[in-house]
Amino acid sequence: MSLPSATIARMSASCVETERPGLWAGFRATLPVALGCVPFGLAYGAVAAASLSPWQTSLMSLTVFAGTAQFVAVSMLAQGADLLSVWFTCVLVNLRLLLLSAAVSPHLQGIGAAQRLASAQALTDESFAVSLGAFRTHDAKPVYLVGSGLAIYLFWQIATLVGRLASGLIPQGFGLEYALSASLICLLFMLVHSRRQWVVALLAIVLALVSRLWLPDAWVVLAATMIAATVGLGLKRWL
Amino acid sequence: MTALIIALAAVTLAYRLLPLALLERFRLPSWARDWLELVPGAVLAAMLCQAVLLPGEAEPWKTPELLAAVPAAAVAWRTRSMVRTMVTGMLVYALLSHML
């Protein structure tokens, strides 16, 4: 006995429909990655203690929700940077999110305004990486991204607040004032891969050393970054 | 400070939402993508310079700030672990500041 092909098509379609990974699958798949963000969140909270109150520390985690930019913001504030230069530097660091959003948009066709907003806020480097893989290989539902982002969101809120509150518990003499420098060093190794990126990073150090002879400290980081990255564009031919 | 946080949050949400809201293929020119790849490393390196090569120091290579960066960088290079790098850096820094 053979079923009409239309029936088979409908059956297999409904079968795929129930198996497409959704919100909960995205949440679960991202848990290990979310756990991996905890030390970074603790570091942000500890550094934020120098410039932000606990509720401001959490406000930034809840609204900005972008680890590198948050960390850059509190680090620059701890070094006495000007508010405008902090804002502008973080705006540059976060520009990357435009690319992630653009790359994920083909997989989010046909969703409503509320889910679009939730998907946007759920977008981080980590949720992007996990979700794009699921969209491509498992035909995940658009809401998978929201679940994925939610896992990171929850862990990020807890880790950053704990880091902020616990920073007062570490007694003097245990090197807490070195938390910023140590986490900058680790982040540098985590984010810089190519030879050209290393050359640009070293150039930024030289430019920071030179520019602080003339510029007020508040603008050194921004100036060194913009010049180094722009010179880096020209190095593409050789590196 | 709260105003800074709100202003940063507004731009960040716009970045996340804009390409989704436009729903068409949204593309930055390739030189802009290229530039963006270079920005995070440059920011971190410039901030690190401000943190460990202290301005106004006569012998900056003798400060605990710079010396503690060496073992911390070695651990970061080997492990890429935030916790291990921070513990190493903080302990070495605490030891050196007692000794120097």
Interface residues (C-beta under 8 A of the other chain):
Chain A: P39 F40 A43 S51 L52 Q56 L59 M60 T63 V64 F65 A66 T68 A69 V72 A73 S75 M76 L77 Q79 L83 V86 W87 T89 C90 V91 L92 V93 N94 L95 R96 L97 L98 L99 L100 S101 A102 V104 S105 P106 L108 Q109 R116 L117 S119 A120 Q121 L123 G173 F174 G175 L176 E177 Y178 A179 L180 S181 A182 S183 L184 I185 C186 L187 L188 F189 M190 L191 V192 R196 Q197 W198 V200 A201 L202 L203 A204 I205 L207 A208 L209 R212 D217 V220 V221 A224 T225 A228 A229 T230 G232 L233 K236
Chain B: M1 T2 L4 I5 I6 A7 L8 A9 V11 T12 L13 Y15 R16 L17 L18 P19 L20 A21 L22 L23 R25 F26 R27 L28 W31 R33 D34 W35 L36 E37 L38 V39 P40 G41 A42 V43 L44 A45 A46 M47 L48 C49 Q50 A51 V52 L53 P55 E65 A68 A69 A72 A73 A76 W77 R80 S81 M82 V83 T85 M86 T88 G89 M90 L91 V92 Y93 A94 S97 H98
